[in-house]
Amino acid sequence: MSQPDEDFFERERERLVREITSDWEELLLSTNGLNRKLEEVLGMTKEYATIAALWDSFYQLMRSSGLDGEGGEEQQGGLVATASIGKGGQ
């Protein structure tokens, strides 16, 4: 009677070990996928920082040349200046 009980528990233990191993492998794969996505997002934010710096330098150039509008119309003037540049290239 002792032998069948031991066999049952041994088989059950092996099954649980395989299940845990499989779950850990799945968790590892998911974590690696998440890590890759986070690296992509961080890379994209660095690209946006570069673009933002470019637009800031463009804005500073327009501001220093006086093409950004008068007084409180800086935002609208900047848009008008950008639109007029686009029309000139057509």
PyMOL Python script that loads the backbone (N, CA, C, O; Angstrom):
from pymol import cmd

cmd.read_pdbstr("""\
ATOM      1  N   MET A   1       0.827  -1.186   0.000  1.00  0.00           N
ATOM      2  CA  MET A   1       0.000   0.000   0.000  1.00  0.00           C
ATOM      3  C   MET A   1       0.875   1.255   0.000  1.00  0.00           C
ATOM      4  O   MET A   1       0.493   2.283  -0.558  1.00  0.00           O
ATOM      5  N   SER A   2       1.990   1.170   0.596  1.00  0.00           N
ATOM      6  CA  SER A   2       2.904   2.288   0.663  1.00  0.00           C
ATOM      7  C   SER A   2       3.467   2.616  -0.721  1.00  0.00           C
ATOM      8  O   SER A   2       3.649   3.793  -1.034  1.00  0.00           O
ATOM      9  N   GLN A   3       3.746   1.630  -1.544  1.00  0.00           N
ATOM     10  CA  GLN A   3       4.333   1.834  -2.870  1.00  0.00           C
ATOM     11  C   GLN A   3       3.388   2.589  -3.808  1.00  0.00           C
ATOM     12  O   GLN A   3       3.836   3.543  -4.444  1.00  0.00           O
ATOM     13  N   PRO A   4       2.119   2.224  -3.931  1.00  0.00           N
ATOM     14  CA  PRO A   4       1.233   2.988  -4.823  1.00  0.00           C
ATOM     15  C   PRO A   4       1.078   4.445  -4.386  1.00  0.00           C
ATOM     16  O   PRO A   4       1.007   5.343  -5.226  1.00  0.00           O
ATOM     17  N   ASP A   5       1.025   4.678  -3.081  1.00  0.00           N
ATOM     18  CA  ASP A   5       0.931   6.053  -2.593  1.00  0.00           C
ATOM     19  C   ASP A   5       2.187   6.844  -2.952  1.00  0.00           C
ATOM     20  O   ASP A   5       2.101   8.005  -3.353  1.00  0.00           O
ATOM     21  N   GLU A   6       3.334   6.226  -2.811  1.00  0.00           N
ATOM     22  CA  GLU A   6       4.590   6.900  -3.147  1.00  0.00           C
ATOM     23  C   GLU A   6       4.659   7.191  -4.645  1.00  0.00           C
ATOM     24  O   GLU A   6       5.107   8.265  -5.048  1.00  0.00           O
ATOM     25  N   ASP A   7       4.220   6.241  -5.471  1.00  0.00           N
ATOM     26  CA  ASP A   7       4.213   6.455  -6.914  1.00  0.00           C
ATOM     27  C   ASP A   7       3.282   7.606  -7.283  1.00  0.00           C
ATOM     28  O   ASP A   7       3.621   8.451  -8.111  1.00  0.00           O
ATOM     29  N   PHE A   8       2.122   7.627  -6.669  1.00  0.00           N
ATOM     30  CA  PHE A   8       1.165   8.703  -6.951  1.00  0.00           C
ATOM     31  C   PHE A   8       1.769  10.067  -6.605  1.00  0.00           C
ATOM     32  O   PHE A   8       1.714  10.999  -7.406  1.00  0.00           O
ATOM     33  N   PHE A   9       2.339  10.171  -5.414  1.00  0.00           N
ATOM     34  CA  PHE A   9       2.911  11.448  -4.990  1.00  0.00           C
ATOM     35  C   PHE A   9       4.125  11.827  -5.838  1.00  0.00           C
ATOM     36  O   PHE A   9       4.353  13.002  -6.123  1.00  0.00           O
ATOM     37  N   GLU A  10       4.888  10.830  -6.231  1.00  0.00           N
ATOM     38  CA  GLU A  10       6.049  11.098  -7.098  1.00  0.00           C
ATOM     39  C   GLU A  10       5.598  11.626  -8.456  1.00  0.00           C
ATOM     40  O   GLU A  10       6.156  12.600  -8.963  1.00  0.00           O
ATOM     41  N   ARG A  11       4.582  10.980  -9.048  1.00  0.00           N
ATOM     42  CA  ARG A  11       4.042  11.445 -10.335  1.00  0.00           C
ATOM     43  C   ARG A  11       3.437  12.847 -10.208  1.00  0.00           C
ATOM     44  O   ARG A  11       3.634  13.700 -11.073  1.00  0.00           O
ATOM     45  N   GLU A  12       2.713  13.066  -9.137  1.00  0.00           N
ATOM     46  CA  GLU A  12       2.092  14.372  -8.911  1.00  0.00           C
ATOM     47  C   GLU A  12       3.150  15.455  -8.731  1.00  0.00           C
ATOM     48  O   GLU A  12       3.002  16.570  -9.232  1.00  0.00           O
ATOM     49  N   ARG A  13       4.207  15.121  -8.019  1.00  0.00           N
ATOM     50  CA  ARG A  13       5.293  16.074  -7.827  1.00  0.00           C
ATOM     51  C   ARG A  13       5.952  16.425  -9.159  1.00  0.00           C
ATOM     52  O   ARG A  13       6.220  17.596  -9.427  1.00  0.00           O
ATOM     53  N   GLU A  14       6.214  15.424  -9.992  1.00  0.00           N
ATOM     54  CA  GLU A  14       6.812  15.653 -11.313  1.00  0.00           C
ATOM     55  C   GLU A  14       5.905  16.514 -12.190  1.00  0.00           C
ATOM     56  O   GLU A  14       6.371  17.409 -12.896  1.00  0.00           O
ATOM     57  N   ARG A  15       4.619  16.233 -12.135  1.00  0.00           N
ATOM     58  CA  ARG A  15       3.661  17.015 -12.927  1.00  0.00           C
ATOM     59  C   ARG A  15       3.675  18.477 -12.479  1.00  0.00           C
ATOM     60  O   ARG A  15       3.679  19.384 -13.312  1.00  0.00           O
ATOM     61  N   LEU A  16       3.684  18.700 -11.176  1.00  0.00           N
ATOM     62  CA  LEU A  16       3.695  20.058 -10.658  1.00  0.00           C
ATOM     63  C   LEU A  16       5.004  20.778 -10.991  1.00  0.00           C
ATOM     64  O   LEU A  16       4.998  21.973 -11.284  1.00  0.00           O
ATOM     65  N   VAL A  17       6.114  20.060 -10.948  1.00  0.00           N
ATOM     66  CA  VAL A  17       7.398  20.650 -11.305  1.00  0.00           C
ATOM     67  C   VAL A  17       7.394  21.066 -12.773  1.00  0.00           C
ATOM     68  O   VAL A  17       7.860  22.153 -13.113  1.00  0.00           O
ATOM     69  N   ARG A  18       6.863  20.194 -13.652  1.00  0.00           N
ATOM     70  CA  ARG A  18       6.768  20.546 -15.080  1.00  0.00           C
ATOM     71  C   ARG A  18       5.864  21.763 -15.288  1.00  0.00           C
ATOM     72  O   ARG A  18       6.189  22.647 -16.080  1.00  0.00           O
ATOM     73  N   GLU A  19       4.752  21.812 -14.594  1.00  0.00           N
ATOM     74  CA  GLU A  19       3.821  22.924 -14.717  1.00  0.00           C
ATOM     75  C   GLU A  19       4.465  24.233 -14.251  1.00  0.00           C
ATOM     76  O   GLU A  19       4.338  25.267 -14.907  1.00  0.00           O
ATOM     77  N   ILE A  20       5.150  24.176 -13.121  1.00  0.00           N
ATOM     78  CA  ILE A  20       5.819  25.371 -12.598  1.00  0.00           C
ATOM     79  C   ILE A  20       6.915  25.822 -13.552  1.00  0.00           C
ATOM     80  O   ILE A  20       7.065  27.016 -13.811  1.00  0.00           O
ATOM     81  N   THR A  21       7.679  24.872 -14.073  1.00  0.00           N
ATOM     82  CA  THR A  21       8.744  25.205 -15.026  1.00  0.00           C
ATOM     83  C   THR A  21       8.163  25.858 -16.263  1.00  0.00           C
ATOM     84  O   THR A  21       8.689  26.860 -16.748  1.00  0.00           O
ATOM     85  N   SER A  22       7.085  25.298 -16.773  1.00  0.00           N
ATOM     86  CA  SER A  22       6.430  25.859 -17.952  1.00  0.00           C
ATOM     87  C   SER A  22       5.927  27.272 -17.671  1.00  0.00           C
ATOM     88  O   SER A  22       6.097  28.164 -18.502  1.00  0.00           O
ATOM     89  N   ASP A  23       5.317  27.485 -16.519  1.00  0.00           N
ATOM     90  CA  ASP A  23       4.814  28.807 -16.164  1.00  0.00           C
ATOM     91  C   ASP A  23       5.948  29.821 -16.007  1.00  0.00           C
ATOM     92  O   ASP A  23       5.803  30.980 -16.395  1.00  0.00           O
ATOM     93  N   TRP A  24       7.081  29.385 -15.437  1.00  0.00           N
ATOM     94  CA  TRP A  24       8.224  30.280 -15.299  1.00  0.00           C
ATOM     95  C   TRP A  24       8.785  30.658 -16.664  1.00  0.00           C
ATOM     96  O   TRP A  24       9.169  31.808 -16.878  1.00  0.00           O
ATOM     97  N   GLU A  25       8.837  29.707 -17.586  1.00  0.00           N
ATOM     98  CA  GLU A  25       9.328  30.008 -18.931  1.00  0.00           C
ATOM     99  C   GLU A  25       8.406  31.006 -19.630  1.00  0.00           C
ATOM    100  O   GLU A  25       8.868  31.921 -20.312  1.00  0.00           O
ATOM    101  N   GLU A  26       7.104  30.819 -19.454  1.00  0.00           N
ATOM    102  CA  GLU A  26       6.135  31.746 -20.038  1.00  0.00           C
ATOM    103  C   GLU A  26       6.292  33.137 -19.427  1.00  0.00           C
ATOM    104  O   GLU A  26       6.235  34.138 -20.141  1.00  0.00           O
ATOM    105  N   LEU A  27       6.488  33.202 -18.120  1.00  0.00           N
ATOM    106  CA  LEU A  27       6.698  34.480 -17.444  1.00  0.00           C
ATOM    107  C   LEU A  27       7.968  35.156 -17.948  1.00  0.00           C
ATOM    108  O   LEU A  27       7.984  36.368 -18.161  1.00  0.00           O
ATOM    109  N   LEU A  28       9.019  34.385 -18.137  1.00  0.00           N
ATOM    110  CA  LEU A  28      10.277  34.923 -18.631  1.00  0.00           C
ATOM    111  C   LEU A  28      10.110  35.487 -20.043  1.00  0.00           C
ATOM    112  O   LEU A  28      10.614  36.570 -20.342  1.00  0.00           O
ATOM    113  N   LEU A  29       9.411  34.763 -20.905  1.00  0.00           N
ATOM    114  CA  LEU A  29       9.167  35.253 -22.261  1.00  0.00           C
ATOM    115  C   LEU A  29       8.353  36.542 -22.244  1.00  0.00           C
ATOM    116  O   LEU A  29       8.655  37.482 -22.979  1.00  0.00           O
ATOM    117  N   SER A  30       7.329  36.585 -21.410  1.00  0.00           N
ATOM    118  CA  SER A  30       6.498  37.793 -21.312  1.00  0.00           C
ATOM    119  C   SER A  30       7.304  38.975 -20.786  1.00  0.00           C
ATOM    120  O   SER A  30       7.160  40.098 -21.270  1.00  0.00           O
ATOM    121  N   THR A  31       8.146  38.719 -19.803  1.00  0.00           N
ATOM    122  CA  THR A  31       8.980  39.780 -19.243  1.00  0.00           C
ATOM    123  C   THR A  31       9.963  40.295 -20.283  1.00  0.00           C
ATOM    124  O   THR A  31      10.198  41.500 -20.368  1.00  0.00           O
ATOM    125  N   ASN A  32      10.535  39.405 -21.069  1.00  0.00           N
ATOM    126  CA  ASN A  32      11.454  39.823 -22.132  1.00  0.00           C
ATOM    127  C   ASN A  32      10.727  40.662 -23.175  1.00  0.00           C
ATOM    128  O   ASN A  32      11.265  41.661 -23.651  1.00  0.00           O
ATOM    129  N   GLY A  33       9.508  40.263 -23.534  1.00  0.00           N
ATOM    130  CA  GLY A  33       8.711  41.039 -24.483  1.00  0.00           C
ATOM    131  C   GLY A  33       8.399  42.428 -23.940  1.00  0.00           C
ATOM    132  O   GLY A  33       8.497  43.421 -24.661  1.00  0.00           O
ATOM    133  N   LEU A  34       8.028  42.492 -22.679  1.00  0.00           N
ATOM    134  CA  LEU A  34       7.753  43.776 -22.041  1.00  0.00           C
ATOM    135  C   LEU A  34       9.005  44.644 -22.025  1.00  0.00           C
ATOM    136  O   LEU A  34       8.931  45.845 -22.282  1.00  0.00           O
ATOM    137  N   ASN A  35      10.133  44.054 -21.732  1.00  0.00           N
ATOM    138  CA  ASN A  35      11.391  44.788 -21.713  1.00  0.00           C
ATOM    139  C   ASN A  35      11.700  45.382 -23.085  1.00  0.00           C
ATOM    140  O   ASN A  35      12.114  46.537 -23.184  1.00  0.00           O
ATOM    141  N   ARG A  36      11.499  44.597 -24.143  1.00  0.00           N
ATOM    142  CA  ARG A  36      11.732  45.101 -25.498  1.00  0.00           C
ATOM    143  C   ARG A  36      10.810  46.278 -25.809  1.00  0.00           C
ATOM    144  O   ARG A  36      11.250  47.273 -26.387  1.00  0.00           O
ATOM    145  N   LYS A  37       9.533  46.173 -25.429  1.00  0.00           N
ATOM    146  CA  LYS A  37       8.582  47.262 -25.675  1.00  0.00           C
ATOM    147  C   LYS A  37       8.971  48.518 -24.908  1.00  0.00           C
ATOM    148  O   LYS A  37       8.873  49.625 -25.438  1.00  0.00           O
ATOM    149  N   LEU A  38       9.414  48.354 -23.661  1.00  0.00           N
ATOM    150  CA  LEU A  38       9.846  49.515 -22.876  1.00  0.00           C
ATOM    151  C   LEU A  38      11.063  50.179 -23.507  1.00  0.00           C
ATOM    152  O   LEU A  38      11.166  51.405 -23.518  1.00  0.00           O
ATOM    153  N   GLU A  39      11.983  49.375 -24.032  1.00  0.00           N
ATOM    154  CA  GLU A  39      13.148  49.938 -24.711  1.00  0.00           C
ATOM    155  C   GLU A  39      12.729  50.703 -25.960  1.00  0.00           C
ATOM    156  O   GLU A  39      13.295  51.754 -26.262  1.00  0.00           O
ATOM    157  N   GLU A  40      11.735  50.182 -26.693  1.00  0.00           N
ATOM    158  CA  GLU A  40      11.227  50.891 -27.873  1.00  0.00           C
ATOM    159  C   GLU A  40      10.613  52.225 -27.478  1.00  0.00           C
ATOM    160  O   GLU A  40      10.852  53.242 -28.129  1.00  0.00           O
ATOM    161  N   VAL A  41       9.823  52.220 -26.411  1.00  0.00           N
ATOM    162  CA  VAL A  41       9.182  53.460 -25.949  1.00  0.00           C
ATOM    163  C   VAL A  41      10.240  54.474 -25.530  1.00  0.00           C
ATOM    164  O   VAL A  41      10.138  55.651 -25.877  1.00  0.00           O
ATOM    165  N   LEU A  42      11.247  54.036 -24.794  1.00  0.00           N
ATOM    166  CA  LEU A  42      12.309  54.951 -24.376  1.00  0.00           C
ATOM    167  C   LEU A  42      13.054  55.509 -25.590  1.00  0.00           C
ATOM    168  O   LEU A  42      13.428  56.682 -25.610  1.00  0.00           O
ATOM    169  N   GLY A  43      13.266  54.673 -26.587  1.00  0.00           N
ATOM    170  CA  GLY A  43      13.912  55.142 -27.811  1.00  0.00           C
ATOM    171  C   GLY A  43      13.068  56.176 -28.532  1.00  0.00           C
ATOM    172  O   GLY A  43      13.593  57.153 -29.067  1.00  0.00           O
ATOM    173  N   MET A  44      11.761  55.963 -28.546  1.00  0.00           N
ATOM    174  CA  MET A  44      10.864  56.917 -29.196  1.00  0.00           C
ATOM    175  C   MET A  44      10.854  58.245 -28.453  1.00  0.00           C
ATOM    176  O   MET A  44      10.824  59.302 -29.085  1.00  0.00           O
ATOM    177  N   THR A  45      10.878  58.213 -27.130  1.00  0.00           N
ATOM    178  CA  THR A  45      10.872  59.475 -26.383  1.00  0.00           C
ATOM    179  C   THR A  45      12.154  60.247 -26.628  1.00  0.00           C
ATOM    180  O   THR A  45      12.137  61.478 -26.628  1.00  0.00           O
ATOM    181  N   LYS A  46      13.261  59.559 -26.837  1.00  0.00           N
ATOM    182  CA  LYS A  46      14.505  60.250 -27.178  1.00  0.00           C
ATOM    183  C   LYS A  46      14.374  60.917 -28.541  1.00  0.00           C
ATOM    184  O   LYS A  46      14.866  62.028 -28.737  1.00  0.00           O
ATOM    185  N   GLU A  47      13.711  60.246 -29.490  1.00  0.00           N
ATOM    186  CA  GLU A  47      13.489  60.839 -30.804  1.00  0.00           C
ATOM    187  C   GLU A  47      12.602  62.072 -30.688  1.00  0.00           C
ATOM    188  O   GLU A  47      12.852  63.077 -31.353  1.00  0.00           O
ATOM    189  N   TYR A  48      11.563  62.007 -29.847  1.00  0.00           N
ATOM    190  CA  TYR A  48      10.690  63.162 -29.661  1.00  0.00           C
ATOM    191  C   TYR A  48      11.444  64.318 -29.026  1.00  0.00           C
ATOM    192  O   TYR A  48      11.185  65.477 -29.352  1.00  0.00           O
ATOM    193  N   ALA A  49      12.356  64.028 -28.140  1.00  0.00           N
ATOM    194  CA  ALA A  49      13.155  65.091 -27.520  1.00  0.00           C
ATOM    195  C   ALA A  49      13.999  65.793 -28.574  1.00  0.00           C
ATOM    196  O   ALA A  49      14.147  67.015 -28.533  1.00  0.00           O
ATOM    197  N   THR A  50      14.554  65.040 -29.517  1.00  0.00           N
ATOM    198  CA  THR A  50      15.336  65.630 -30.593  1.00  0.00           C
ATOM    199  C   THR A  50      14.468  66.516 -31.468  1.00  0.00           C
ATOM    200  O   THR A  50      14.869  67.622 -31.831  1.00  0.00           O
ATOM    201  N   ILE A  51      13.277  66.033 -31.809  1.00  0.00           N
ATOM    202  CA  ILE A  51      12.357  66.821 -32.637  1.00  0.00           C
ATOM    203  C   ILE A  51      11.905  68.065 -31.885  1.00  0.00           C
ATOM    204  O   ILE A  51      11.816  69.146 -32.468  1.00  0.00           O
ATOM    205  N   ALA A  52      11.619  67.919 -30.595  1.00  0.00           N
ATOM    206  CA  ALA A  52      11.200  69.073 -29.793  1.00  0.00           C
ATOM    207  C   ALA A  52      12.315  70.115 -29.736  1.00  0.00           C
ATOM    208  O   ALA A  52      12.044  71.313 -29.817  1.00  0.00           O
ATOM    209  N   ALA A  53      13.553  69.677 -29.601  1.00  0.00           N
ATOM    210  CA  ALA A  53      14.676  70.609 -29.575  1.00  0.00           C
ATOM    211  C   ALA A  53      14.810  71.324 -30.917  1.00  0.00           C
ATOM    212  O   ALA A  53      15.117  72.516 -30.954  1.00  0.00           O
ATOM    213  N   LEU A  54      14.586  70.613 -32.010  1.00  0.00           N
ATOM    214  CA  LEU A  54      14.641  71.222 -33.339  1.00  0.00           C
ATOM    215  C   LEU A  54      13.571  72.297 -33.484  1.00  0.00           C
ATOM    216  O   LEU A  54      13.855  73.402 -33.947  1.00  0.00           O
ATOM    217  N   TRP A  55      12.332  71.971 -33.087  1.00  0.00           N
ATOM    218  CA  TRP A  55      11.252  72.946 -33.172  1.00  0.00           C
ATOM    219  C   TRP A  55      11.509  74.127 -32.236  1.00  0.00           C
ATOM    220  O   TRP A  55      11.170  75.261 -32.576  1.00  0.00           O
ATOM    221  N   ASP A  56      12.097  73.886 -31.075  1.00  0.00           N
ATOM    222  CA  ASP A  56      12.407  74.972 -30.160  1.00  0.00           C
ATOM    223  C   ASP A  56      13.441  75.912 -30.776  1.00  0.00           C
ATOM    224  O   ASP A  56      13.311  77.132 -30.678  1.00  0.00           O
ATOM    225  N   SER A  57      14.453  75.353 -31.401  1.00  0.00           N
ATOM    226  CA  SER A  57      15.457  76.213 -32.041  1.00  0.00           C
ATOM    227  C   SER A  57      14.838  76.987 -33.196  1.00  0.00           C
ATOM    228  O   SER A  57      15.180  78.150 -33.413  1.00  0.00           O
ATOM    229  N   PHE A  58      13.930  76.356 -33.941  1.00  0.00           N
ATOM    230  CA  PHE A  58      13.220  77.049 -35.017  1.00  0.00           C
ATOM    231  C   PHE A  58      12.387  78.200 -34.443  1.00  0.00           C
ATOM    232  O   PHE A  58      12.386  79.305 -34.985  1.00  0.00           O
ATOM    233  N   TYR A  59      11.678  77.929 -33.339  1.00  0.00           N
ATOM    234  CA  TYR A  59      10.863  78.954 -32.695  1.00  0.00           C
ATOM    235  C   TYR A  59      11.746  80.105 -32.209  1.00  0.00           C
ATOM    236  O   TYR A  59      11.407  81.273 -32.396  1.00  0.00           O
ATOM    237  N   GLN A  60      12.873  79.774 -31.590  1.00  0.00           N
ATOM    238  CA  GLN A  60      13.776  80.817 -31.098  1.00  0.00           C
ATOM    239  C   GLN A  60      14.317  81.659 -32.259  1.00  0.00           C
ATOM    240  O   GLN A  60      14.448  82.876 -32.134  1.00  0.00           O
ATOM    241  N   LEU A  61      14.628  81.020 -33.371  1.00  0.00           N
ATOM    242  CA  LEU A  61      15.104  81.735 -34.549  1.00  0.00           C
ATOM    243  C   LEU A  61      14.029  82.673 -35.075  1.00  0.00           C
ATOM    244  O   LEU A  61      14.304  83.834 -35.378  1.00  0.00           O
ATOM    245  N   MET A  62      12.783  82.161 -35.185  1.00  0.00           N
ATOM    246  CA  MET A  62      11.678  82.988 -35.666  1.00  0.00           C
ATOM    247  C   MET A  62      11.421  84.142 -34.694  1.00  0.00           C
ATOM    248  O   MET A  62      11.140  85.265 -35.113  1.00  0.00           O
ATOM    249  N   ARG A  63      11.519  83.860 -33.414  1.00  0.00           N
ATOM    250  CA  ARG A  63      11.275  84.879 -32.391  1.00  0.00           C
ATOM    251  C   ARG A  63      12.339  85.974 -32.465  1.00  0.00           C
ATOM    252  O   ARG A  63      12.031  87.161 -32.360  1.00  0.00           O
ATOM    253  N   SER A  64      13.585  85.560 -32.645  1.00  0.00           N
ATOM    254  CA  SER A  64      14.665  86.555 -32.690  1.00  0.00           C
ATOM    255  C   SER A  64      14.628  87.364 -33.976  1.00  0.00           C
ATOM    256  O   SER A  64      15.087  88.506 -33.991  1.00  0.00           O
ATOM    257  N   SER A  65      14.093  86.802 -35.061  1.00  0.00           N
ATOM    258  CA  SER A  65      14.013  87.540 -36.318  1.00  0.00           C
ATOM    259  C   SER A  65      12.763  88.405 -36.398  1.00  0.00           C
ATOM    260  O   SER A  65      12.606  89.174 -37.346  1.00  0.00           O
ATOM    261  N   GLY A  66      11.864  88.289 -35.407  1.00  0.00           N
ATOM    262  CA  GLY A  66      10.673  89.125 -35.366  1.00  0.00           C
ATOM    263  C   GLY A  66       9.535  88.624 -36.238  1.00  0.00           C
ATOM    264  O   GLY A  66       8.604  89.381 -36.511  1.00  0.00           O
ATOM    265  N   LEU A  67       9.575  87.393 -36.679  1.00  0.00           N
ATOM    266  CA  LEU A  67       8.522  86.856 -37.549  1.00  0.00           C
ATOM    267  C   LEU A  67       7.425  86.128 -36.789  1.00  0.00           C
ATOM    268  O   LEU A  67       6.554  85.516 -37.408  1.00  0.00           O
ATOM    269  N   ASP A  68       7.448  86.179 -35.478  1.00  0.00           N
ATOM    270  CA  ASP A  68       6.456  85.419 -34.721  1.00  0.00           C
ATOM    271  C   ASP A  68       5.229  86.236 -34.365  1.00  0.00           C
ATOM    272  O   ASP A  68       4.382  85.733 -33.626  1.00  0.00           O
ATOM    273  N   GLY A  69       5.084  87.415 -34.823  1.00  0.00           N
ATOM    274  CA  GLY A  69       3.886  88.219 -34.539  1.00  0.00           C
ATOM    275  C   GLY A  69       4.186  89.310 -33.538  1.00  0.00           C
ATOM    276  O   GLY A  69       5.316  89.461 -33.074  1.00  0.00           O
ATOM    277  N   GLU A  70       3.166  90.058 -33.215  1.00  0.00           N
ATOM    278  CA  GLU A  70       3.289  91.207 -32.321  1.00  0.00           C
ATOM    279  C   GLU A  70       2.638  90.899 -30.992  1.00  0.00           C
ATOM    280  O   GLU A  70       1.566  90.295 -30.958  1.00  0.00           O
ATOM    281  N   GLY A  71       3.253  91.296 -29.906  1.00  0.00           N
ATOM    282  CA  GLY A  71       2.668  91.250 -28.574  1.00  0.00           C
ATOM    283  C   GLY A  71       2.109  89.900 -28.185  1.00  0.00           C
ATOM    284  O   GLY A  71       2.836  88.907 -28.134  1.00  0.00           O
ATOM    285  N   GLY A  72       0.786  89.863 -27.905  1.00  0.00           N
ATOM    286  CA  GLY A  72       0.140  88.661 -27.414  1.00  0.00           C
ATOM    287  C   GLY A  72      -0.195  87.656 -28.487  1.00  0.00           C
ATOM    288  O   GLY A  72      -0.787  86.619 -28.186  1.00  0.00           O
ATOM    289  N   GLU A  73       0.160  87.923 -29.726  1.00  0.00           N
ATOM    290  CA  GLU A  73      -0.191  87.025 -30.820  1.00  0.00           C
ATOM    291  C   GLU A  73       0.952  86.095 -31.200  1.00  0.00           C
ATOM    292  O   GLU A  73       1.019  85.636 -32.340  1.00  0.00           O
ATOM    293  N   GLU A  74       1.841  85.812 -30.274  1.00  0.00           N
ATOM    294  CA  GLU A  74       3.006  84.995 -30.600  1.00  0.00           C
ATOM    295  C   GLU A  74       2.620  83.626 -31.136  1.00  0.00           C
ATOM    296  O   GLU A  74       3.165  83.179 -32.146  1.00  0.00           O
ATOM    297  N   GLN A  75       1.680  82.952 -30.467  1.00  0.00           N
ATOM    298  CA  GLN A  75       1.296  81.602 -30.904  1.00  0.00           C
ATOM    299  C   GLN A  75       0.662  81.651 -32.289  1.00  0.00           C
ATOM    300  O   GLN A  75       1.030  80.872 -33.168  1.00  0.00           O
ATOM    301  N   GLN A  76      -0.282  82.556 -32.489  1.00  0.00           N
ATOM    302  CA  GLN A  76      -0.955  82.634 -33.780  1.00  0.00           C
ATOM    303  C   GLN A  76       0.029  83.078 -34.850  1.00  0.00           C
ATOM    304  O   GLN A  76       0.004  82.571 -35.972  1.00  0.00           O
ATOM    305  N   GLY A  77       0.914  84.044 -34.501  1.00  0.00           N
ATOM    306  CA  GLY A  77       1.906  84.508 -35.458  1.00  0.00           C
ATOM    307  C   GLY A  77       2.834  83.389 -35.880  1.00  0.00           C
ATOM    308  O   GLY A  77       3.214  83.303 -37.048  1.00  0.00           O
ATOM    309  N   GLY A  78       3.209  82.519 -34.932  1.00  0.00           N
ATOM    310  CA  GLY A  78       4.069  81.395 -35.262  1.00  0.00           C
ATOM    311  C   GLY A  78       3.403  80.462 -36.244  1.00  0.00           C
ATOM    312  O   GLY A  78       4.047  79.937 -37.152  1.00  0.00           O
ATOM    313  N   LEU A  79       2.095  80.254 -36.060  1.00  0.00           N
ATOM    314  CA  LEU A  79       1.356  79.398 -36.994  1.00  0.00           C
ATOM    315  C   LEU A  79       1.257  80.038 -38.356  1.00  0.00           C
ATOM    316  O   LEU A  79       1.388  79.352 -39.370  1.00  0.00           O
ATOM    317  N   VAL A  80       1.026  81.350 -38.405  1.00  0.00           N
ATOM    318  CA  VAL A  80       0.931  82.051 -39.680  1.00  0.00           C
ATOM    319  C   VAL A  80       2.265  81.998 -40.401  1.00  0.00           C
ATOM    320  O   VAL A  80       2.312  81.789 -41.613  1.00  0.00           O
ATOM    321  N   ALA A  81       3.356  82.189 -39.655  1.00  0.00           N
ATOM    322  CA  ALA A  81       4.673  82.156 -40.273  1.00  0.00           C
ATOM    323  C   ALA A  81       4.959  80.774 -40.837  1.00  0.00           C
ATOM    324  O   ALA A  81       5.532  80.661 -41.921  1.00  0.00           O
ATOM    325  N   THR A  82       4.574  79.725 -40.129  1.00  0.00           N
ATOM    326  CA  THR A  82       4.779  78.369 -40.612  1.00  0.00           C
ATOM    327  C   THR A  82       3.939  78.123 -41.866  1.00  0.00           C
ATOM    328  O   THR A  82       4.421  77.534 -42.833  1.00  0.00           O
ATOM    329  N   ALA A  83       2.685  78.576 -41.848  1.00  0.00           N
ATOM    330  CA  ALA A  83       1.812  78.373 -43.006  1.00  0.00           C
ATOM    331  C   ALA A  83       2.328  79.132 -44.208  1.00  0.00           C
ATOM    332  O   ALA A  83       2.271  78.614 -45.323  1.00  0.00           O
ATOM    333  N   SER A  84       2.838  80.357 -44.018  1.00  0.00           N
ATOM    334  CA  SER A  84       3.321  81.125 -45.157  1.00  0.00           C
ATOM    335  C   SER A  84       4.581  80.504 -45.731  1.00  0.00           C
ATOM    336  O   SER A  84       4.812  80.594 -46.937  1.00  0.00           O
ATOM    337  N   ILE A  85       5.387  79.888 -44.913  1.00  0.00           N
ATOM    338  CA  ILE A  85       6.575  79.183 -45.405  1.00  0.00           C
ATOM    339  C   ILE A  85       6.131  78.018 -46.274  1.00  0.00           C
ATOM    340  O   ILE A  85       6.708  77.774 -47.334  1.00  0.00           O
ATOM    341  N   GLY A  86       5.110  77.297 -45.828  1.00  0.00           N
ATOM    342  CA  GLY A  86       4.608  76.171 -46.607  1.00  0.00           C
ATOM    343  C   GLY A  86       4.038  76.594 -47.943  1.00  0.00           C
ATOM    344  O   GLY A  86       4.189  75.878 -48.933  1.00  0.00           O
ATOM    345  N   LYS A  87       3.380  77.757 -47.991  1.00  0.00           N
ATOM    346  CA  LYS A  87       2.808  78.233 -49.248  1.00  0.00           C
ATOM    347  C   LYS A  87       3.886  78.666 -50.222  1.00  0.00           C
ATOM    348  O   LYS A  87       3.726  78.529 -51.435  1.00  0.00           O
ATOM    349  N   GLY A  88       4.987  79.190 -49.694  1.00  0.00           N
ATOM    350  CA  GLY A  88       6.062  79.660 -50.552  1.00  0.00           C
ATOM    351  C   GLY A  88       6.764  78.509 -51.266  1.00  0.00           C
ATOM    352  O   GLY A  88       7.349  78.719 -52.329  1.00  0.00           O
ATOM    353  N   GLY A  89       6.722  77.328 -50.724  1.00  0.00           N
ATOM    354  CA  GLY A  89       7.406  76.198 -51.326  1.00  0.00           C
ATOM    355  C   GLY A  89       6.621  75.524 -52.420  1.00  0.00           C
ATOM    356  O   GLY A  89       7.138  74.621 -53.077  1.00  0.00           O
ATOM    357  N   GLN A  90       5.371  75.941 -52.640  1.00  0.00           N
ATOM    358  CA  GLN A  90       4.547  75.248 -53.630  1.00  0.00           C
ATOM    359  C   GLN A  90       4.771  75.759 -55.017  1.00  0.00           C
ATOM    360  O   GLN A  90       4.149  75.275 -55.962  1.00  0.00           O
TER     361      GLN A  90
END
""", "prot")
cmd.dss("prot")
cmd.show_as("cartoon", "prot")
cmd.util.cbc("prot")
cmd.orient("prot")
